[in-house]
Amino acid sequence: MKKIPFFIIFFFISPLFASNITTNKECSTDTVKIDFNFSGSGNLSCEVIKSDYIKIFINPELDDSINPSPWFAFRKSEHSKRIKLALDYKNYHHRYHPKISIDKKSWSKIDEANISKKENGKIIAIDFSPSSQKNYVASQELITNFWYNKWYNELENSGRVRREIIGFSVLKNPIPMFFIEKNINNPYILILGRQHPPEVTGAFAMRGFINQLLNKNSLSDSFLKNYNILFVPLMNPDGVMNGYWRYNENKKDLNRDWGIFIQPETDAVNKKLIELKNKKLALFIDFHSTFKNLFYISDIAEESPMKNFLEDWLLDSRKSLSDANYKYEIINSLNKDNGVSKNYIYNKYNIPSVTYEVSDNEDRDVIQQSSSILAINLMELLLKVK
């Protein structure tokens, strides 16, 4: 019998040993199913390694993201066996402590004992015990359209605000602005939120802050008789819906578009400010999230009732926040012409402007308590300089 060369035998047999691993938008085995088919899930893909082991790839919307915020959210089916899921960040590093939820409303942190880091945080492995229910797992709470619409309805039901669609995003999602106007001759305060999709702690702070401004008490009543408020809670609906790390649907950073206004989301706000014409803008606040609590401030230095207003507000508030255990840094930041909203508003309107940054990991109850206290102190100080 003629011998067949080994390399030919290997050529025909080797497919039997080839991996059946493929990259998908969902992965199923006889043990568990993982999918990303819901709003806010992110740009994810997966590979089946074994029936009880799936790797999930965390992909940015564009591979040049500054200040990377590696976002993920996926749905895990019920499973009768213990499983392992690995989060592979490729060229990026793990940032957010994974959270889990049954209904996308109540969230809890996954136990540290079930999380292991590899390759200096580029891969995170999570062990899951058997579960009789499907779960959502995400880098932060899923604060998407449902959350905002619920809040919007509460705002309108308060009887103190009106909602106006001031424009549309790249994907034609509406951008609502809320107006609190007792007297159109009063000075205006502009407040923005969620220019960057993953920054949900900033969204929590903004909701607590706004709700306190609207509280039905003598301080709020007096404040709203003397100041008008414009606020946009969700500047980047497309980015939030798609689980982007930084950008809008055009893959542009909205907080680098101020002054040029190429993106429809920022342009919508600018056009509304132009409509105000000679009405006075008195203060600007932009809510964000980062690694720690801090405030980037651009304060008024020249003699005026608003001189050093932000520094006074934030230094005085430290005393009130001692019981809440909310610590923060204050950074004077006067960068010009870099497309950041705070700098644009400060330079254009010569008013105190602040970026209100909340730590990714701050306790959610502390965020609520501290944002309310900061709002109270802001109202008291603004009434003094009126």
C-alpha positions, -999 to +999 in steps of 0.1 A: +000+000+000+014+034-010+020+057+019+003+091+020+025+120+030+018+132+066+012+168+055-017+156+032-032+136+061-029+167+083-045+189+056-076+167+055-079+159+092-069+194+107-104+209+103-116+183+129-093+201+154-100+237+142-118+260+166-155+265+160-152+299+177-169+328+158-175+364+167-212+373+169-237+398+181-251+371+203-238+338+216-257+307+226-246+274+241-265+245+257-258+263+290-264+300+285-273+327+259-257+362+258-271+390+237-269+428+232-303+434+215-315+463+236-311+500+239-278+511+255-260+478+251-230+491+233-208+481+204-202+445+216-194+411+201-188+377+216-171+343+211-181+310+225-151+294+241-169+265+259-205+258+268-199+275+301-174+302+290-181+331+267-158+360+258-173+394+252-154+421+233-158+457+244-155+478+213-154+517+211-175+534+184-143+549+171-108+538+180-094+571+189-115+579+220-100+604+244-106+598+281-118+562+273-150+551+290-152+514+280-190+508+282-207+475+281-242+461+287-254+427+279-283+403+287-276+369+302-302+342+301-310+319+330-286+290+334-285+259+356-248+257+358-220+280+369-206+300+340-177+324+333-179+355+311-147+373+301-148+410+291-120+417+266-112+454+263-084+448+237-063+480+237-082+496+266-086+490+303-115+481+326-130+512+343-164+505+357-173+480+384-199+456+367-235+459+380-264+435+376-301+439+374-332+418+367-354+446+354-329+474+344-343+495+372-327+482+404-290+476+402-264+461+425-226+457+422-213+422+414-193+408+443-156+415+440-149+379+449-165+368+416-143+392+395-107+386+384-084+409+364-060+397+337-034+414+315-033+446+336-071+451+335-075+445+297-095+413+304-120+409+333-134+375+341-167+373+360-180+341+376-218+337+378-236+312+400-266+294+385-296+317+380-332+310+374-338+344+358-323+364+330-301+393+341-287+425+327-251+432+333-236+467+327-207+489+334-231+515+350-269+516+354-288+517+321-301+553+322-318+554+288-351+567+273-373+550+298-356+567+328-356+601+311-392+599+300-403+590+335-384+620+349-397+643+321-433+634+330-426+641+367-412+675+358-442+684+337-466+671+364-450+695+388-467+723+370-436+744+371-419+736+338-428+734+301-411+712+276-401+722+241-384+701+214-356+724+203-340+701+177-332+666+167-301+644+169-283+629+140-307+599+142-337+623+145-342+617+182-359+647+198-338+670+221-362+684+247-353+716+266-372+725+298-382+761+307-389+775+340-399+811+334-419+832+359-407+865+344-389+866+310-370+897+322-353+877+350-318+864+344-314+829+330-294+798+342-285+772+316-279+736+327-269+707+305-264+670+310-252+638+293-230+651+265-210+619+270-231+587+271-216+566+299-216+595+324-246+583+344-235+596+378-237+631+363-272+623+353-281+613+388-266+645+401-285+666+376-318+651+385-313+656+422-301+692+415-330+702+393-356+685+415-343+705+444-346+738+424-382+728+418-391+718+453-422+734+466-409+754+495-403+791+503-367+790+491-375+775+457-405+798+454-384+829+460-357+817+437-380+809+408-395+844+411-361+859+405-344+835+381-354+815+350-339+781+342-332+764+309-321+728+310-314+699+286-310+667+306-301+645+276-278+662+250-267+630+233-297+606+229-280+587+200-249+580+220-269+568+250-292+546+229-262+530+211-240+526+242-212+548+228-181+556+249-178+593+240-194+604+208-227+612+190-238+592+159-215+613+137-186+600+159-180+635+172-174+646+208-203+671+216-182+687+243-156+697+217-182+712+193-191+744+212-183+775+191-183+757+158-217+740+163-213+715+135-233+688+153-272+692+154-273+686+192-251+715+202-264+736+174-300+732+187-290+747+221-270+775+205-300+785+184-322+786+215-296+808+232-296+832+202-334+834+205-329+849+240-314+879+223-309+906+250-321+885+279-293+880+304-276+846+309-263+846+345-248+811+351-239+779+333-236+743+347-227+712+327-230+678+344-205+651+337-188+621+353-151+611+358-128+592+382-135+616+412-157+644+423-145+677+411-156+710+397-139+728+368-147+764+372-144+796+352-152+824+376-157+861+372-126+879+384-135+916+378-156+936+402-193+927+400-219+910+422-208+877+406-171+881+414-157+847+426-193+834+427-184+797+420-155+796+444-177+811+472-205+786+464-183+755+464-162+765+494-192+773+515-210+741+504-181+720+517-192+728+552-228+718+545-216+685+528-194+673+556-222+651+570-230+637+535-193+627+532-192+642+497-156+654+491-146+672+459-118+692+443-121+726+428-100+734+397-098+769+382-099+762+344-098+790+319-089+772+287-101+790+256-113+780+222-111+743+227-148+736+220-157+727+256-191+740+266-179+756+299-152+776+281-174+786+252-202+799+275-177+817+298-160+835+269-191+842+249-213+855+278-188+864+305-207+845+332-196+820+358-194+786+341-188+752+358-184+716+348-199+695+376-180+662+376-192+633+397-171+602+405-180+570+386-181+551+419-198+577+442-225+562+463-259+569+446-276+581+478-247+604+485-251+618+449-287+626+456-281+641+490-251+662+479-267+675+447-297+687+467-275+705+492-255+721+464-287+733+448-300+748+481-267+767+487-267+779+451-302+793+454-294+811+487-262+826+473-279+837+440-307+854+459-281+874+479-264+887+447-297+894+429 
